[in-house]
Amino acid sequence: MIRTWFTSTISLKHALAALLVAAVGFASAQGTDQETLDASTLIENGAFYLDRGDCALAQFFYQEALRSEPDNAVALVGKGRSLACQGAYPAAIETFQTAQAADPNLVDANIYLAITYQNQYQADPSTYSGRLADALDTIQRAERAKPDDWRVQNTKGVIQYLLSDLAGARATLERATTLVSADTSTTARSANEKSTVQVNLGRVYRDLGELELAQQAFRRAVVLDPSSDAAHNNLGNIAYRLGDCSTAEYELSQAASLNPNSISAVSQLGIALFECDDVAGSVPWLEKAVTLDGAVFLPPVYTYLARAYLTVGRVDEAVKYAQQGAVLPPPSADAFFWLGKTYQRRNNATDAESAKRAFERALELDPDYADAREALGR
């Protein structure tokens, strides 16, 4: 079913692209004697649509370029990127490998192949557990050819981070920030790229426990690209960890406004508001968070919503979301503790026994959970 939908969508966009090409050809015919688009123009069109995020249409233009120049490595890389951004990782990998064969000196083929290996791993770690090693090997080949390319260093640093080599990732991404800072371009895209490198470096500092350095990196990322929800989101997270509630709430609000469908930004904003004593303000954000894609992979969001409902007196709803937080994997002592608290508060006929079982389960998961032991004793 997914494959059928994917194919029909691309076919529709191909038809649209064909009409666009025909229109361009017709316009050209009137002034240039039916001159057809050459490969370089088709590649430019493909890059235009790829930058806009219209990956299926970009793929069409790159394929048209390859019809006239099958060994054009730039067109092959563009086609591979178009496939990768549609999630067609095996086809993208094959296309990048063809580009490598067509032009062994084209560093972009190695960069995007490494990124695709990384994305394939992140999409399905259990099936593609070896892809990070493939990604590292590929980007190291690119590094040997072009060691001072900031894109190479940034990609290598991210892969090292995913491999839990935080020391290596730190050194690599610090070098990437130096290299990208030397890029004097003033385009919006350049600002976004520089911001992204700072975000990547900030995440490494954060995981190394160097929160002040992380905060500096994320703040630079925001300055470089104020429209980056990732930069605002990470800066807000660090501010919250450092106990700066006002900055955390502001930055996370910015992130949630820029990307309303970001489960990370919306849920973190709700949690920060709750923990910073604005429980009523947290409720709408936590309510929204549990409706977003990926919420089922964040059970604590359901537990926080249950706690917020409990605080504002919406007890039946608190029980409902506490139950959901407790049944979602992985099992959490905290989730069962708050499930027990919601049963206690509701106090229906069977709730005392349900609360007892919830507290017992919390202690099974964490025998040192003092609050659960005290609640069970009562």
N, C-alpha and C positions, 0 to 999 in steps of 0.2 A: 504493500500500500504506500509506504514512504517512497519507494523507488518510482512508482507510477506518478505520484504527485510531483516529485522532483523533476522527472522527465517532462511532464506536461508544462510545468512552470518555465523550464528552460526553452521549450519549444515556442511558447507564447512570446518570450522575450526575444528569441531568435527571429521570429516573424517581425517583431517590431524593429529589430536591428536591421533586418533586410530592407524594410521600408525606408529606414533612415539612410542606408547606403544607396538605395535606389534614388532617393530624393537628392542626395548629394551628387550622385552620378548624373542625374538629369540637369541639375543646376550647372554642373561642370560642362555638360555637353553643349550648352548654349554658348559658352564662352571659350571652350578649349577643344572643340571637335570631339566630344565624347571621351575625354580623357578619363581613365579609371583611376581609382585611388591606389597609390603604391603602398608597399608594405610599411614604410616608415609612417605614413599618415594613419594607416590602420592601427599601428602600434600606439601612436599618440592618442587616438580615439579610445583604444582599450585602456590606456593609463588614465584617461579622463574619467571613464566610468568606474574604474577600479578605485580611484581616489574618492569618488562619490559613494562607494559601497554597493554599486550595482554590478555585482560580480558576474551574474549570468550574461549580462549584456557585454561586459568587458571580455568575457571568454569568447563570445562570438567574434569580436573584432580581432582578437589575437589569432583565432583559428582562421579567419579570412586572410590575415597576413601570412600565416603558415601555408596556406594553399599556394601562394606564389613563391614563397621562400621557406621550404620545409625545414631547413637547417638554421634558420634565424634564431640564435640563442636568446636574444632579448625577447622575441615573441614567445619563445618556449617558456622563459621565466615568467612572463606575464600571464600566459595560459595556466601555468602551475599555480601562481598566486590566486588566480580567479577560481580554480578548482578547490584550492585549500580553503578559501574563505567561504565556500559553499559546503565545507565539511567532507569533500570528496578526497580524503587524504591519500589513499592508495594511488589514485590516478594522478594526483598532484606530485607525489614522490616520483612516479615513473616519468613524468614530464620534466621535472627538475634534473633527473639523471640523464635524460636525453639532452637537455641543455648543457650539462657538464661535458658530455661526449662531443657536442657540437663546438663548444668553445671552452677548453679546460682552464683558460685564464679569466673567465667571467666569474668574479667573486660573488656576484649577486646570486648565482645559482646555488652556491654552497650556503650562503646566508639563509636564503629562503627554504632550502632543503632542511637545514638544521632546525629552523623555526617550525617547519611542518612536522618533523619527527617529534619535537617537543609538544606540539599541540595534539598530535595523535596519542602520545603518552597521557597527557592530561585528560583527554576525552575518555580514555579507557585504560587506566593504569594496569589492571590485572592482565589484560590481553597483550598490551604493548609495553611490558615492563622493561624491555631492552632498548627502547627507543631513545632514552636519554643518553645512553652510551653511544648510540649511533649519532645523535645530535652533537655530542661533544667531539667525537672523531671528525665529523663533517666541518664544524666550525673551526677546529684546529687546523684543518687543511686550508681553510680560508685565511686564517691568521698567518700561516706561513707565507702565503702569497701577498697579503696586505695587512701587516701587523698594526699599522697606524690608522686603520679605518675604525671610527668610533662605533659603527654599526656592528662590526665583527666583535669588538670588545663588549658591547652591550649585550649582544646575543650570547656570547660565551659566559658572561657574568650571570645572566638569568639561568642558564643551564647548570652552572656550578651551584647556584642557589637551590635549584630543584634537586640536585644531587646531595644536598646538605653540606656542601663544602663552603661554609660561610666565610672562612678566612680567604680562600681563593676567590670567592665571589666579591668580597670587599675590595681586594687589590685590583681585580679586573674592572669592576664598575667605577672605582675611583679613577682609574686610567681613562675609562670611557668618558667620564664627566670632563676630564681635562681636554680630551680630544674634541668632544662635541662643543666645548666652550670656544674652541678656536675656529669654529664654523661661524663666519661673519654674516651669513645669510640672515635677512630680516623678515623672511616670509613667515606666514602663520604656521605652515607645516614645520618649519625649522624650530619654531618656538615650542610646538607640541612635542617634537622629538627630543629636544633638550629637557623638557619637563619630564618626559617619560623616563629618561636615564636617571634623573634625580629621584623619581619615585622608586625605581628599582634599587638604587643605592640606599635610599631611606629604609626600605624593607629589610635589607641586610643589616643595617645598623640596629633596627628595631629588634630583630631576632637575636642579635648579639647582646642585647640588653643595653645598648648605648642610646638611650632614649633622647638625650639632648642633641646628639648628632643626627638622629633620625628626624627630630623636629626641624632642625636646620635644613636638612635635605628636602623635606616635604614643603617647608615654607618657600624655598627657592623654586620648587616645582610649581607652586601656586602663582608666584610672581611671574614666572616664565609663561605660564598658560593658565590664566584665571578661569578658563572654560573647562578645565580638566576636572571631572568629578572624582577621578582616582586620586588626584593630588589633594583636593579638599577632604576627601574621605579619610585618607591616611593621616593628614595633619590633624583632623578632628579626633581620630583614634588615639594618636600620641598625646594630644592635649588632655584627653580623658584619663589616660594612664598616668599623666603627670599631675592630675588633680585640678586641672584648669577647666572647670565646668563651662564657664561662659564661652571660652574659645572653642571648646569641644562642640557645644550646641550650635554655635554659629557656623563652624566649618562643616559639620555634618548636615546642617540644614542646607548649606550651599550645595553639597554633594547630592542630597536627595532632590533638590530643586532642579539641578542640571540633569540628573538621571533618575526620574521617579520610579523606574522599574528595577533599580539596583537593590537587590535583597541585602547586600552588605551595608549600603548607606542608610537605607530606611530602618533596618533592624538596629544598627548601631546608634542611630539617632534616638529611637525609642528607648533603648537600654540606657543610654547616657542621660536622657531626661528622667527616667525612673530613678536611677542611682543618684542623680543630682537633686532629688527631692521634688521634682515636678511630675508627680505621678499622673495627675489628670492630663497634663500635656503629653505624656508618653502614650496614653491609650490609643489615640487615632493612628499614631505611627506604628505601634505594635500590631494593631488591627490590620493595617495595610500590609505589614511585613508578612503575616501568615497567609496572605492571599497571593503572594508573588511566587514566581517560579523559583524552585530551590529551597523554599521554606521548610519542606519536610526533611531536608538535610541539616537543619538548624533547630533541633528540639528545644534548646534553651529559650528561643523566641516565644514558643508556646507557653513555657513555664513563666516567663516574665509577664506575658499577657495575663495569665491566670493570677499572678501576684498583684498586678495592677487592678484587675477587676475586683479582687478581694479587698484591696485598699479602698476603692471607691464604692464598695457595697454591692457590686453586681455578682452575687455569690454563685448563682446557678451557672452563669457564664464562666466564672472562675473554675468551677468543677469541670466543666466541659473541656476547657483548654488545658487544665492540669492533667486530665486523663490523656489527652493527645500528646502532651509533652512527655508523659511517662511511658507510653507505648512505642514511641519512635526510637529507633536504635541510634547510638548505643545506649544501653541502660545507664541511668544516672541517679545516684543517691539523692542529689538535690531535687530532681524532678519528682521522685517518690515522696520526699519529705514535704514538698509543697502540695502534692496531691493529698497527702494526709491532712495538711492544714486546711485545705478547702473543704474536705469532708467534715472536719471538726466544726468549721464555721457554719456549714449548712445544717448539720445536726438533724438529718432525717432519721427515720426508724433504723435503718441499717448502716448509717454513716459511721457510727462509732467503731463497728467491726471493720468497715472498709478502711477507716483511718488507721486502725491498728495494723492491718495487713500492709498498708503503704509504708508505715514507719518501720515495720519489720523488714520489708524489702530494702528500704534505704540503708538499714544497718547491715544487711547481708552484703550490699555493695560497698559499704564503707563502715566497718565496725567502730571507727573512731569518731563517727558523726554524733557529736555530743547533743546537738539540738534534737536530733531524731530520737536519741536514747531518752532524753528528758521528756519529750512529747509522748513517747510510748509508755513511760512510767506513769504519766498522768492519766 
